[in-house]
Structure formats: C-alpha cells, structure tokens
Amino acid sequence: MRPLIATIKLDNLRHNYELARAAHGDKTLAVLKANAYGHGAVRCAQALADIADGFAVACLEEAQQLRAAGIAKPILLLEGVFEAEELQLVDELDLWMAVASERQLAMVETAQPSKPFNIWLMMDSGMHREGFLPQDYQAAWRRLEASGKAGKITKMTHFARADEPDVPMTFSQLEMFDAATRGLPAGDESVANSAGILCHPRAQRNWGRVGIALYGVTPLSAGFEQDKALRPVMRFSSKVFGVRELGIGEPIGYGDNFITHRPTRVGLVACGYADGYPRLASSGSPALIDGKRSQLIGRVSMDMLTVDLTDLPEAGMGSEVELWGEAVSVNEVAANAGTIGYEPLCNVKRAHFVYV
Ligand SMILES: *Cc1c(COP(=O)(O)O)cnc(C)c1O
C-alpha cells in the first residue's frame, strides 16, 4: 500500500464546531461544500449530526450525497439552484436554498413546490459576486413574500475581507446590510463566515456559517489570537521510500529549480501534485520528518516530492513525513505556493483516508 494517508480526526472536527458555535453565540451551519474541504463530506456530516444545527453545501449534487447517506439535518444550498428543474429535488429532499439573483427569484416565483421553500435571500453588500444590490433588496424580499412560494426567509450576506480584522470593509458591509434590511419584517439573519465568527462580534446574527475553522485552519493572516484553540482535523502524511546522497552542485528533480550547495541527503516521499500537494510549494516548503522539521528541495512531481535529510542523520528509508497537520500548518505550505490553506485541502485525493 502506498503510504500516503489523510488522517481525519473527527473529535477535532467536533471540538472546532463547538468552539465556533460558542464564539458565534447562536445557531451555526457547518459548511461541508467541496467534499468538506477535502475531508470527506459524508463522514464529517455523520460526525457532526448530533451537534450541528445544520449543514451548508455549494450545490444540489453535494446535498443529494448527504441525504442519500441518511443525513436528515437542514442542508442549505449556498449558491441556490442553477436550473429550474432542480427545484423539484430541493422540494423533495427538503433543502434550504439561497436566492441570489433575479434569475433564481423568477424560478422560485414560477415553481410548484409541495410546500413553501426555506429561502436565504442574498444581498450583495460589497463583494460584488452575487446577491441583490442593497437598493434592490427590499423589492426582491417583497416579491418572494408575494409569490407565496417562500415560507421562512433568512436575510443573508457574505464578507469579502473578514479575514483581515483591521480592514474597515467588513464594518461597511454590515452597515450596508443593516440599512438595506431596515423596515423589513423581522426574521433570521446570517452574515458571518469563519473569519466573521472569530473576529467580528457585530456579525453575530442568528446563523453563523463556519467553513475553514471547522477543519481547524485559521482564515486569519498571522498575528491574530482569536483562533489559537482550533485543532487541525486533517493530518496529511507519507513516508520516505528512497534516499540518495549527492555532492555539491547536483540538480534535483525537473528543471533547474534546485542545485545542491552542500553534500546533501535527499529523501524521496510518496506524495505529489496529483495527490493535492501544491506544485508551486517547491524548495523551502516545510515538512516534519520523524517529528523534526525539514523542508522540500527541488520541484514537486506528480507522484513524489523530495525533502532534505542532511541535518537529520537518524532519518532515512521509512521515515514518517507530515506534509501538513498539527506541526506543519497547511497555511504555511499554502503560503509557500502563493495560495491559502483552503486550496490544498480541497485538492487532496488518491490518499488513503483514515477516520479516527
Ligand atoms: C464557503 C462559504 C462560507 C464558509 O466560509 P469559510 O471562510 O470557509 O468559513 C460561508 N458562507 C458562504 C456563502 C460560503 O460560500
């Protein structure tokens, strides 16, 4: 068996959910889109089923997978539906859905559900991706109400920069949201993602939506303390399956990305970009080898990567390599690749998944 393993710690998942829910101070949806950020949506949903207020996914296919696995909790479609035909399944599977565009609103108006939909009406308070503009929001709300197709309507928006707590945009988005919903009948509101939950007390509304923090990974840039109690859920690990001693001036791997500048012991590790390890995180990316920190040298290939064993004389064939997890944060690896922790997590594949 190839030794690449994604160990998923379900206790940590539960811990992080409870932490986020307590920080938010009210109901919180566990966001399981993109196969639970690469962790396995069904297993994560099952592990949270007795404590979560509900789940959120990106699309109908993801919700179907959870319902087929017996998950009975509320499930919100964060992007709503793409085609009117999906509405029948939304009705049958008893899903909640975002309505974020004129097109989706018109689909709801003409639908024939067996019971009114539970709708999360999205406002574009500044992110400019989807949602009704503040000046159009009340009219959309009233159209939904008048259609008779909406039961509960939750007012919703999404932050563009909540992960930068010092940046005022989140406050202006909140002000925009509050001003544009003023005068509408009272009802549930939902504005906070992980960063909103961790850093913005004014974003505590009826429903939080926790994604990345659920997996124990901070959405915040370095230097903020709000997230110290999060526990990483995934440990991505493999083993050294080859060792090579090189002199000075020798290249390693594809291209001329890395040339040895000292006598170097190179460890070959069973993990590559086809497993989700970012190819751009080449030389310098951290790795924990038998509990000691070292780093990648040379380019990441499709099925393997190379690490520096020169300063770890005990390490060699069969040494255990943590690619990310508790000691090496996925954010650190991601930063080396010019991306964020979300992306490598979502990309993990071909590994053996072990749930503990
Ligand atoms: C993905 C998503 C979230 C979760 O975001 P995190 O930063 O991972 O917490 C919340 N709300 C919406 C609308 C989303 O699409």
The ligand as an SDF file (V2000), in Angstrom:
LIG
                    3D

 15 15  0  0  0  0  0  0  0  0999 V2000
  -17.8610   28.8280    1.7040 C   0  0  0  0  0  0  0  0  0  0  0  0
  -18.8020   29.7810    2.3420 C   0  0  0  0  0  0  0  0  0  0  0  0
  -18.7630   30.0030    3.7300 C   0  0  0  0  0  0  0  0  0  0  0  0
  -17.6840   29.4280    4.6170 C   0  0  0  0  0  0  0  0  0  0  0  0
  -16.5240   30.2300    4.5020 O   0  0  0  0  0  0  0  0  0  0  0  0
  -15.2310   29.9650    5.4050 P   0  0  0  0  0  0  0  0  0  0  0  0
  -14.3380   31.1120    5.1090 O   0  0  0  0  0  0  0  0  0  0  0  0
  -14.6440   28.6730    4.9440 O   0  0  0  0  0  0  0  0  0  0  0  0
  -15.7050   29.9140    6.8120 O   0  0  0  0  0  0  0  0  0  0  0  0
  -19.7340   30.8220    4.2700 C   0  0  0  0  0  0  0  0  0  0  0  0
  -20.6870   31.3930    3.5010 N   0  0  0  0  0  0  0  0  0  0  0  0
  -20.7330   31.2180    2.1720 C   0  0  0  0  0  0  0  0  0  0  0  0
  -21.7980   31.9000    1.3800 C   0  0  0  0  0  0  0  0  0  0  0  0
  -19.7950   30.4150    1.5460 C   0  0  0  0  0  0  0  0  0  0  0  0
  -19.8310   30.2540    0.2160 O   0  0  0  0  0  0  0  0  0  0  0  0
  1  2  1  0
  2  3  1  0
  2 14  2  0
  3  4  1  0
  3 10  2  0
  4  5  1  0
  5  6  1  0
  6  7  2  0
  6  8  1  0
  6  9  1  0
 10 11  1  0
 11 12  2  0
 12 13  1  0
 12 14  1  0
 14 15  1  0
M  END
$$$$
